Amino acid sequence: MATFITRLPVTAGGLRLAVKDLIDVSGVPTTAGCRAVADTAEPAAADAACLAGARARGAAIVGKTNLHELAFGASGLNQWYGTPRNPLDPGLVPGGSSSGSAVAVACGDADIAYGSDTGGSVRIPSAFCGTTGLKTTHGRIPAAGVWPLAPSLDTVGPMAADVAGVTDGMTLLEPGFRADAAPAGHVGRLRPPDVRVDPRIDAAVDAALDRSGLEVTDVALPGWRDALRAGSTIIFAEAAAVDGHLLAAPATRAKIGTQVRDWLANGAEIPADRLRQARLFQEGWRAAVAELLRRVQVIALPTAPIYPPPLGEARVAERHYIDCTLPANLAGVPALALPVPSGHRLPASVQLIGPAGGEGLLLATGAMIEAAAASA
């Protein structure tokens, strides 16, 4: 099924953890889903810092999961290691970049998986595979030992079948984390301007919020499309700075997929002034999101504006995958994705965005929505 790049032997019993193959696991090479990296990768000398809590709890690492090459893409396709099969329909895109992590928990191969999220890479595969995933506050979970994509936006977060599993994942990533926050008293329903959302998904989000009994009011957040442009500029420029060296030698360049190779080259051509302007916009965007989150405790919107497309249409649709997720990365705030019923054969996914450090608030609110959906 191409879910794992490396499977690891485990003994029976205990919590089973799958780890995205960007994250160092002692004694195992880190490939970043890329042949150019894998061919020279040595076994990691030590675990990534974010694994300390899992080791202390005695979690069994079942393997290192597949991903979109170098984490640079949201479809989850991988020409080197195969594409993880979407458990809802193997003919559909699994979402990325943490595709293998979402599939591992959806198929029961792991209780919890770790993913990374730079523009939606935990939340999009969660949405496409019908699972739950949490993008953490930027800087909350240490990134030492994690192959970077865009360091100023990169985060590590837990993925699981449901909110309880994601909550347990947070206790592994951050020992001492307590999921004792109260649910949000006031939720702002955001309909991002200039983002075309499938009406069935919009209706599913509205219905899930209505069933939950939460107080919900419509809110506006101008500049969403500008946030997408600024975030994309930062990702492409920083990815080129981090991974651009892989393009230097023809032999290595040939071991990078065409899409990622082209995107790295494009990122290297971004003018310094354009990147400066993107970072200036980011400062104002963070302030705007923080201001809205002083008026409402949580912002709710779809995780993905579309249902997962057929594999043959993955590249055509890819530019839309991050339309609802990337602005949260630009703001540096946490966001939770969880499945809700829809008028389609596939579930929709509601995304909850909270203030910096508000992971507990999101999980408590998500648990209310999840329980209401289960009883519908």
C-alpha positions as CSV (number, residue, x, y, z in Angstrom):
1,M,0.0,0.0,0.0
2,A,3.1,2.3,0.1
3,T,2.0,3.6,3.5
4,F,5.5,3.1,5.0
5,I,8.9,3.7,3.7
6,T,10.4,1.7,6.5
7,R,8.6,-0.8,8.7
8,L,10.1,-1.5,12.2
9,P,9.8,-4.6,14.3
10,V,7.6,-4.2,17.3
11,T,6.4,-6.3,20.2
12,A,2.8,-6.9,20.9
13,G,0.9,-4.5,23.1
14,G,1.4,-0.8,23.9
15,L,0.7,2.4,22.0
16,R,1.7,2.1,18.3
17,L,3.2,5.2,16.8
18,A,3.9,5.9,13.1
19,V,6.4,8.6,12.3
20,K,6.6,10.7,9.1
21,D,9.9,10.0,7.3
22,L,11.0,13.6,7.8
23,I,11.5,12.9,11.5
24,D,14.8,11.3,12.7
25,V,14.4,7.9,14.4
26,S,17.6,6.6,15.9
27,G,19.2,3.9,13.8
28,V,17.0,4.5,10.8
29,P,17.8,6.6,7.7
30,T,15.6,9.6,7.1
31,T,14.6,9.8,3.4
32,A,12.2,12.8,3.3
33,G,10.4,10.7,0.6
34,C,13.1,11.6,-1.9
35,R,15.5,9.3,-3.8
36,A,18.2,12.0,-3.9
37,V,18.2,12.1,-0.1
38,A,17.7,8.4,0.5
39,D,20.7,7.3,-1.6
40,T,23.2,9.0,0.7
41,A,21.2,8.9,4.0
42,E,22.9,7.3,7.0
43,P,21.1,5.9,10.0
44,A,20.1,8.7,12.3
45,A,22.5,9.1,15.2
46,A,19.7,10.1,17.6
47,D,16.0,10.6,17.7
48,A,14.4,13.9,16.8
49,A,13.6,16.0,19.9
50,C,9.9,15.5,19.4
51,L,10.2,11.8,20.0
52,A,11.4,12.1,23.6
53,G,7.9,11.9,25.1
54,A,6.9,8.9,23.1
55,R,10.1,7.1,24.1
56,A,9.5,7.9,27.8
57,R,6.0,6.5,27.5
58,G,7.2,3.3,25.9
59,A,5.4,3.8,22.6
60,A,6.2,1.3,19.9
61,I,7.4,3.0,16.7
62,V,5.9,0.8,14.0
63,G,7.5,2.5,11.0
64,K,8.4,5.7,9.1
65,T,5.6,6.8,6.9
66,N,5.6,7.8,3.2
67,L,5.0,11.4,2.2
68,H,5.0,13.8,-0.7
69,E,8.6,14.2,-1.7
70,L,10.5,16.6,0.5
71,A,7.1,17.5,2.0
72,F,6.8,19.9,-0.9
73,G,3.3,19.3,-2.1
74,A,-0.2,18.6,-0.9
75,S,-1.4,15.7,-3.0
76,G,0.7,13.0,-1.2
77,L,1.8,11.4,-4.5
78,N,5.3,9.9,-4.5
79,Q,6.9,8.5,-7.6
80,W,9.8,6.9,-5.7
81,Y,8.0,5.0,-3.0
82,G,4.5,4.7,-4.4
83,T,1.5,6.7,-3.3
84,P,-0.3,5.6,-0.1
85,R,-3.8,4.4,-0.9
86,N,-6.7,6.5,0.3
87,P,-8.6,4.2,2.7
88,L,-12.0,5.8,1.6
89,D,-11.4,5.0,-2.0
90,P,-8.0,3.8,-3.5
91,G,-8.7,5.8,-6.7
92,L,-8.6,9.1,-4.9
93,V,-5.8,11.4,-3.8
94,P,-4.7,10.7,-0.2
95,G,-3.6,14.3,0.5
96,G,-0.2,15.4,1.6
97,S,2.3,15.9,2.4
98,S,1.7,13.6,5.4
99,S,-0.1,11.1,3.3
100,G,1.3,7.9,4.9
101,S,0.6,9.1,8.4
102,A,-3.1,9.7,7.7
103,V,-3.4,6.3,5.9
104,A,-1.6,4.5,8.8
105,V,-4.1,5.7,11.4
106,A,-7.1,5.3,9.1
107,C,-6.2,1.7,8.3
108,G,-5.4,0.8,12.0
109,D,-1.6,0.3,11.4
110,A,-0.9,2.8,14.1
111,D,-2.8,4.4,17.0
112,I,-1.1,7.8,16.5
113,A,1.0,9.2,13.8
114,Y,3.3,12.2,13.6
115,G,3.1,14.5,10.7
116,S,4.5,17.9,9.7
117,D,2.4,20.9,8.6
118,T,3.8,23.8,6.7
119,G,0.8,24.8,4.6
120,G,-1.7,22.1,5.5
121,S,0.3,18.9,5.4
122,V,-1.3,17.4,8.5
123,R,-4.8,18.7,7.9
124,I,-5.3,18.0,4.2
125,P,-4.5,14.3,4.3
126,S,-6.7,14.1,7.4
127,A,-9.5,15.7,5.5
128,F,-9.0,13.5,2.4
129,C,-8.8,10.3,4.4
130,G,-11.5,10.9,7.0
131,T,-9.2,11.2,10.0
132,T,-8.3,13.9,12.6
133,G,-5.1,16.0,12.7
134,L,-3.7,18.9,14.6
135,K,-1.4,21.6,13.3
136,T,0.3,22.9,16.4
137,T,1.3,26.5,17.3
138,H,4.5,27.4,15.4
139,G,7.5,26.7,17.7
140,R,5.5,24.8,20.4
141,I,6.9,21.4,19.4
142,P,10.7,21.3,18.9
143,A,11.8,20.8,15.3
144,A,15.3,19.7,15.9
145,G,15.9,16.5,14.0
146,V,13.1,17.1,11.6
147,W,13.9,17.6,7.9
148,P,12.8,21.2,7.2
149,L,10.7,22.6,4.3
150,A,10.1,26.2,5.3
151,P,11.4,26.6,8.9
152,S,9.5,29.8,9.6
153,L,6.2,27.9,9.0
154,D,7.1,24.3,9.8
155,T,5.3,22.5,12.6
156,V,5.0,18.9,13.9
157,G,1.6,17.6,15.0
158,P,-0.3,14.5,15.9
159,M,-2.7,12.6,13.7
160,A,-5.2,9.9,14.7
161,A,-8.6,8.4,13.9
162,D,-10.4,10.8,16.3
163,V,-10.0,13.7,18.7
164,A,-9.1,11.4,21.7
165,G,-6.3,9.9,19.7
166,V,-4.9,13.3,18.7
167,T,-5.2,14.4,22.3
168,D,-3.1,11.4,23.3
169,G,-0.7,12.3,20.6
170,M,-0.2,15.8,22.1
171,T,0.6,14.2,25.5
172,L,3.4,12.3,23.7
173,L,4.7,15.3,21.8
174,E,4.5,17.5,24.9
175,P,4.8,15.6,28.2
176,G,2.7,17.4,30.7
177,F,0.1,18.5,28.2
178,R,-3.4,18.4,29.7
179,A,-6.5,18.4,27.7
180,D,-8.6,20.1,30.4
181,A,-9.6,23.2,28.6
182,A,-13.3,24.1,28.3
183,P,-14.9,24.1,24.8
184,A,-15.2,27.5,23.0
185,G,-18.1,29.6,24.2
186,H,-18.1,31.5,20.9
187,V,-17.2,30.2,17.5
188,G,-16.8,32.4,14.4
189,R,-17.9,30.8,11.2
190,L,-15.6,32.1,8.4
191,R,-16.3,31.8,4.7
192,P,-12.9,32.8,3.2
193,P,-13.4,35.3,0.4
194,D,-12.3,34.3,-3.1
195,V,-12.1,30.6,-2.1
196,R,-14.5,28.4,-4.0
197,V,-15.8,25.8,-1.6
198,D,-17.9,22.8,-2.7
199,P,-21.4,23.7,-1.4
200,R,-21.9,20.2,0.1
201,I,-18.8,20.8,2.2
202,D,-19.9,24.2,3.3
203,A,-23.3,22.8,4.2
204,A,-21.7,19.9,6.1
205,V,-19.6,22.4,8.2
206,D,-22.7,24.4,9.0
207,A,-24.7,21.4,10.0
208,A,-21.9,20.0,12.2
209,L,-21.6,23.4,14.0
210,D,-25.4,23.6,14.4
211,R,-25.6,20.1,15.9
212,S,-22.8,20.8,18.4
213,G,-24.9,23.4,20.3
214,L,-22.0,25.9,20.2
215,E,-22.7,29.6,19.9
216,V,-21.8,30.4,16.3
217,T,-21.8,33.7,14.4
218,D,-20.5,34.7,11.0
219,V,-17.2,36.5,10.9
220,A,-15.0,38.1,8.2
221,L,-11.3,38.1,7.8
222,P,-10.2,40.3,4.9
223,G,-6.9,39.5,3.1
224,W,-7.3,35.7,2.8
225,R,-6.1,35.6,-0.8
226,D,-3.2,37.9,0.0
227,A,-2.3,35.5,2.9
228,L,-2.2,32.6,0.5
229,R,0.1,34.5,-1.8
230,A,2.4,35.6,1.0
231,G,2.5,32.1,2.5
232,S,3.3,30.5,-0.8
233,T,6.1,33.0,-1.5
234,I,7.7,32.1,1.9
235,I,7.3,28.4,1.4
236,F,8.9,28.4,-2.1
237,A,11.7,30.7,-1.1
238,E,12.6,28.9,2.1
239,A,12.3,25.5,0.4
240,A,14.8,26.5,-2.2
241,A,17.1,27.8,0.5
242,V,16.9,24.5,2.4
243,D,16.8,21.9,-0.5
244,G,18.1,23.9,-3.5
245,H,21.5,22.2,-3.1
246,L,20.0,19.0,-4.3
247,L,19.7,20.5,-7.8
248,A,23.4,21.4,-8.1
249,A,24.7,18.0,-9.4
250,P,23.0,16.5,-12.5
251,A,23.0,13.0,-11.0
252,T,21.3,14.2,-7.8
253,R,18.9,16.4,-9.7
254,A,17.7,13.4,-11.7
255,K,16.6,11.8,-8.5
256,I,14.1,14.5,-7.7
257,G,10.6,14.4,-9.2
258,T,9.8,16.9,-11.9
259,Q,7.2,18.8,-9.9
260,V,9.4,19.3,-6.8
261,R,12.5,20.0,-9.0
262,D,10.5,22.8,-10.9
263,W,9.2,24.2,-7.6
264,L,12.6,24.4,-6.0
265,A,14.0,26.2,-9.1
266,N,11.0,28.6,-9.0
267,G,11.7,29.3,-5.4
268,A,15.3,30.1,-6.0
269,E,14.2,32.9,-8.5
270,I,11.9,34.7,-6.0
271,P,13.3,38.3,-5.7
272,A,14.4,39.4,-2.3
273,D,12.0,42.3,-2.3
274,R,9.1,40.0,-2.9
275,L,10.1,37.8,0.0
276,R,10.5,40.9,2.2
277,Q,7.0,42.1,1.3
278,A,5.6,38.6,2.1
279,R,7.1,38.8,5.6
280,L,5.8,42.3,6.1
281,F,2.4,41.1,5.2
282,Q,2.8,38.2,7.6
283,E,3.2,40.6,10.5
284,G,0.0,42.3,9.8
285,W,-1.8,39.0,9.1
286,R,-0.8,37.6,12.5
287,A,-2.2,40.8,14.1
288,A,-5.4,40.5,12.2
289,V,-6.0,36.8,13.1
290,A,-5.1,37.5,16.8
291,E,-7.6,40.4,16.8
292,L,-10.4,38.2,15.4
293,L,-9.6,35.5,18.0
294,R,-10.1,38.1,20.8
295,R,-13.7,38.6,19.5
296,V,-14.4,34.9,19.0
297,Q,-12.5,32.0,20.8
298,V,-12.3,29.7,17.7
299,I,-12.7,30.2,14.0
300,A,-14.5,27.5,12.0
301,L,-14.3,26.8,8.3
302,P,-13.7,23.9,5.9
303,T,-10.3,22.1,6.0
304,A,-10.3,21.6,2.3
305,P,-12.6,23.3,-0.2
306,I,-13.0,20.1,-2.3
307,Y,-13.4,16.4,-1.9
308,P,-10.3,14.3,-2.7
309,P,-10.1,14.2,-6.6
310,P,-9.2,11.1,-8.6
311,L,-5.5,10.3,-8.7
312,G,-5.4,11.2,-12.4
313,E,-6.5,14.8,-11.6
314,A,-4.1,15.2,-8.6
315,R,-1.9,17.8,-10.2
316,V,-4.7,19.8,-11.8
317,A,-6.5,20.3,-8.5
318,E,-3.4,20.7,-6.3
319,R,-3.4,24.4,-6.2
320,H,-6.7,24.4,-4.4
321,Y,-5.8,22.0,-1.6
322,I,-4.2,24.6,0.7
323,D,-6.8,27.3,0.0
324,C,-8.3,26.9,3.5
325,T,-5.2,25.9,5.5
326,L,-2.1,27.9,4.6
327,P,-3.3,31.2,6.2
328,A,-3.3,29.5,9.6
329,N,0.4,28.6,9.1
330,L,1.2,32.2,8.1
331,A,-0.4,33.3,11.4
332,G,1.5,30.7,13.4
333,V,-1.6,29.5,15.2
334,P,-2.9,26.0,15.9
335,A,-5.7,24.4,13.7
336,L,-7.6,21.1,14.1
337,A,-9.1,19.1,11.2
338,L,-11.9,16.6,12.0
339,P,-14.3,14.7,9.8
340,V,-18.0,15.4,9.7
341,P,-20.9,13.8,7.7
342,S,-21.8,15.4,4.4
343,G,-24.3,14.9,1.6
344,H,-21.6,13.0,-0.3
345,R,-20.4,9.4,-0.1
346,L,-17.2,10.9,1.5
347,P,-17.0,12.9,4.7
348,A,-16.3,16.6,4.8
349,S,-13.8,18.1,7.3
350,V,-14.3,21.0,9.6
351,Q,-11.2,23.1,10.5
352,L,-11.0,24.9,13.9
353,I,-8.4,27.6,14.2
354,G,-7.5,28.9,17.7
355,P,-5.1,31.4,19.4
356,A,-1.5,30.6,19.8
357,G,-1.1,28.0,22.5
358,G,-4.8,27.1,22.2
359,E,-4.5,23.4,21.3
360,G,-6.4,22.3,24.4
361,L,-9.3,24.7,23.5
362,L,-9.4,23.3,19.9
363,L,-9.4,19.7,21.2
364,A,-12.2,20.3,23.7
365,T,-14.3,22.1,21.0
366,G,-13.5,19.4,18.5
367,A,-14.7,16.7,20.9
368,M,-18.1,18.4,21.2
369,I,-18.5,18.6,17.4
370,E,-17.3,15.0,17.0
371,A,-19.8,13.7,19.7
372,A,-22.7,15.6,18.1
373,A,-21.8,14.2,14.6
374,A,-21.6,10.7,16.0
375,S,-25.1,11.0,17.5
376,A,-26.7,12.5,14.4
